[in-house]
Amino acid sequence: KIKKLNILKVKYFKIPLFINTVLLIINLKFNIIFSIDKNNFFQNEKFSIIPFLIGTFYYISIYIFLVKHKHTIPNDIYIFISIMYIFPFTASVLELFIPELLLTWGSITTVLIFSYILFQQELFETDPLTGAFNRNFFNSFVSKTNKFTMNLSKLGAINIDLDEFKSINDTYGHKVGDDVLKNFVLLLNKAFKKKSKIIRMGGDEFIIIIENTSNEEFISHIRFLNIITEVYNSVNKYPIKFSYSYCIYSNDFNDIYDFFDHIDNKMYQNKYLKKTPKI
């Protein structure tokens, strides 16, 4: 039922595009949308409002889709796209009433160029396998934080390393290992939600950064991660196990680099203790 409903929605979504195509074909003969005279002068005609309304329909539909899925988009990118949407729409409205302005295509081109640059930067800072941020993003974040001496008093971070991940790769193959990594990032997204920055440092090591947090909030996130991981393990053949350490920034650290070194060292200590037999 869900698949049929989705297909039905897609079909209805194509109707305005079909209408616009038919009108433009008719316009070749009868000039009902626009006309171009012998002097090459463009002029809107009686039904010129229809393509504008159809374009507006798709424009609004895409923006609604963006809003519905904003939890999957980094906040800075979501804000940028939202602001950029204003310019082509405003230009189209102005051009509808003052055709001589010719602003629409210029504004669309500008937005596309800025969007391309932004998404190239996003690709550079995103792990292609899991969709999490990568080490490039981490290095940039740490550098900016240290350079501009941002408020670190409520900055929290957790360093996580998967246990026995190498044995999964060796026993079941890298395809299964990749699936485990992707599933683990999904669990991290559920546990830490949109206000966090989930970073895959490489291999099976992750760092989660949360700004404006508290010790209580961090513990709550970690507890929830443990709960949903247990649920995941109960229904999956390849269980996920991990070692971690977390900390909230304080004046005990010399700088942001010292802070992350502390968390990293503490995580490996915890990992070692788990492997050490208890007497």
ZIHUSUL-V192007 format. One record per run of one state. SS is the DSSP state (H for helix, E for strand, L for the rest). FROM is the first residue (numbers start at 1). LEN is the number of residues. Records with the same first field share a line. If there is no record, write none. Layout:
SS->FROM-LEN  FROM-LEN
This chain:
L->1-1  31-3  37-5  45-3  69-1  73-2  98-1  102-2  125-1  127-6  134-1  148-8  163-2  173-1  193-3  203-2  211-4  236-6  249-7  276-4
H->2-29  48-21  70-3  75-23  99-3  104-21  135-13  165-8  174-19  215-21  256-20
E->34-3  42-3  126-1  133-1  156-7  196-7  205-6  242-7
